[in-house]
Amino acid sequence: MPNLNDYLHKLTHLKRGVTKYGLAPHKPIFLITLLELINNGHITANRVFVDTDLVGIFQENWRLLISTLHQPDFTQPFFYLQSEKVGNKSIWQLMAKPGCQINAYIKSVNTLIQVLEYGHFDPELFQLLAEPTARQSILLALLSTYFPETQQAYFNNKRSGRGYYHDLQDYVLNEPEAQYKTVRIETEEDVFVRGGLFKKLIPKVYNNTCCITGMRLESTFGHNFIDACHITPFSISHDDKVSNGLALCPNLHRAFDRGLITVDSNYFVVTSQHISEDIIHTYSLNQLKGKKLILPTVQQYRPALENLEWHCDHIFKG
């Protein structure tokens, strides 16, 4: 059975592609990201799902550690790490969804999610990664081997809690300091992270409560059943700020997107005349007419009036 030294040797001798900018740094960045997510409790079992935190922290670590012109492609190491072996066992493998196969590199993160169930480490390696002392030894070995010149900046940033991912959260939450930073959305992965933060943070600022009905529903498994709804569609506005969002239960999300309900400038619900329903039913849309939104207590988290006006003028079917 391989021990820590065996894995340390492999992880400090990774196979990396040769490019005009030097050896590709993707695999070490990916591994450092996974170690960080295990360390902060985001990954608790040997199943690594492609989500906002994974892609966002990868992008942040890339910006902290890489000074060359390599492109920060998260999907590349996610697939090619499978080629790394200790003995005759791969240290990393991918599990496809039922009926799907992953036989080749998939560059698009959105396409990858459609076919991937999760990635996982060799069980012996994950057992080591779950142990804080071994995990720290592996992190230090990766940083000193591949990023000796930027590792101190990496540690300084992690202690301060600032960086790409934090800045994007500030941007989505419409924080005042975000107005003075340049938040560049350049790649599909940037869009994926920002959109994921929108879906994650909108319910949070509304206390996981539908802002119209007051319904609050979470499972003991951590699943949230309140949707983050764009007021002005993202396809038109490209606006993922909290001020362009509402927390709605799924049926009202659908009704809002289809213009059967809207919200006026005083935050009261308006219903369409083009609804055919049992008006005395408990879940009738017309029973919500004139209901005041349950708004976040923080002013900057509330929906912008210009967005509500746009929805009323362009989506609502009065």
Helices and strands as residue ranges (DSSP letters): H 4-11, E 18-19, E 22-23, H 26-39, H 52-65, H 75-80, G 81-83, E 85-86, E 89-90, E 92-96, H 109-115, E 116-121, H 123-129, H 132-146, H 151-160, H 164-172, G 176-180, H 188-205, E 227-230, H 234-237, G 242-244, E 245-248, H 250-257, E 261-263, E 269-271, G 285-288, G 299-301, H 305-314
